[in-house]
């Protein structure tokens, strides 16, 4: 059995109450919109809704091109998310979602440290011996290969 491992990036952030209500207003405007627009999209339907205190307040269930303000809502949600997090890798992914990122500059992503996992088959004594050997090797000063 083969296993596919997909790398993921996760960031948790906070947005202000004012930003939240701005997003609510944009969503409600998109849900209430009756006109059509010339927005280019992938033709996929969107189905989502807004709940307050357990009650459905607004809903969108149609092709995204039929909802002129939906794109505005999505772009604002991405921008709010971008400013609400600090993870540079996730910020760069969010930036790629909008056509013209404007004031969302590319973030420098630090090089991740390589993690090597080691399994020791044997008893506790072998595990301690291997761990000590790895620590001693890691703590030894580097020597020039020319000497």
N, C-alpha and C positions, 0 to 999 in steps of 0.2 A: 504494500500500500504506500503510495507516494503522498507527500504532504507539502502543500504550498504555503510558504510563510510570506505574508504581505507586510512590509514595514508600515507602521502607522505613526502619525504624529498626533499628539493630543495637547490641548491647551485649555485651561479653564480660566475664565476672566470674569470681570464684573463690569456692568454698564450702569450708568446713572438712571435714576427714575425718569428724568427728563428725556433721555435717549429712548428709554423703553416706551414712553407715551408717544414719542415721535414715530416710532416703528408701529405702534398700535394705530395711530391716525393714518399712516401710509397704507397699512394693510386694510383698514376699514374703507378707505377711499378706493383701493383696488377692488375690493369685494363689491362695492356699490356701483362701480363703473358700468355703464350700459353700452358705451360706444366701442367701436373696434379701432384697431390701429395697424400700422404697417411695421410692426416689430418683427425682426427676423428671429426665428427660434428653431429648435430641433423638432418641432411638431408634437412634443410630448404633452400630455395632459397634466395639469397640476391639481392636486386634491389636498387641501389643508383647511384648517379652521382655527378660529380664535375663541378661546373660552375665558370667561371671567366668572369666578366664584362657582365653578362647576356647570355653568350654562353656556351654550354655544351663542356667541355674539355675532360672528361674521364667518362666512365660508367662501372658498373659491374652489370650484370643481369644473374646470373647462380647459381648453387649450390655452396655453399662456399667451398666444398672440391675440386672443379675444379679450385680454385684460390689460388695457393700456398702462395702467399704473403699477402692474405687478413687477415689471422690470425696475421701476423706481424703488419700490419697496425692497426688492432683493439687493440692489446695489447699496442702499442705505444700511441694510442689515449686515452686509459684508464689511462696509466701512466701520460701523459701530463695533463689530467683532474684532476687526483689525486693531483698533485703538484700545479695545478692552483686554487684550492679551499681550504678553511679552515674549512668547516663544517665537524666535525669528524664523524658524522653518515653517511653522504654521502661518505666520504672517505672510511669508512669500507665497504659500499655496493659496491663501485668500486673495492676495494681490493678483494672481494669475486668473482668477475667476471674473474679474471685471475688465472690460475692453480697454478703458482708459483709466489706469489706476490713480491718475492725478497726484494727490498728496500722500500716497502710500509708497514711500521709497523702498527699493529692494533692501532687505536686511542681510547683514553678514552673518552667516551661520557658522558657528565654531565647529572645528573638526572634532568629530566624536571619537572618544577614546575606544580603542579596540578592546573588547572584552573576550577573554578566552576562558572557557569553562573546562574544568578538568575533573574527571571521575577516576577514583582510585578503587581498583578491585582488590580487596584484601581486608585485613583487620584494622583496628584502630592504630596499631603501631606503625603499619605501612603508611597510613594516612598522615600521621604526625611526621614521619620521616620525609615524605614527599613535600609536605608543606614547609618544613624547615629548609629543605634543599632549595625550594623555589624562593623563599625569603632571602636566604644567603646569596643566591645567584643575583637576585634583584638588587640587593644592597651593596654588592661589590662595585668598586669604582671601575669605570670604563677604561680599557687599556688600548693604546694605539696598536694597530695591526702591523705597523712598520717595525716595532721593536722586537 
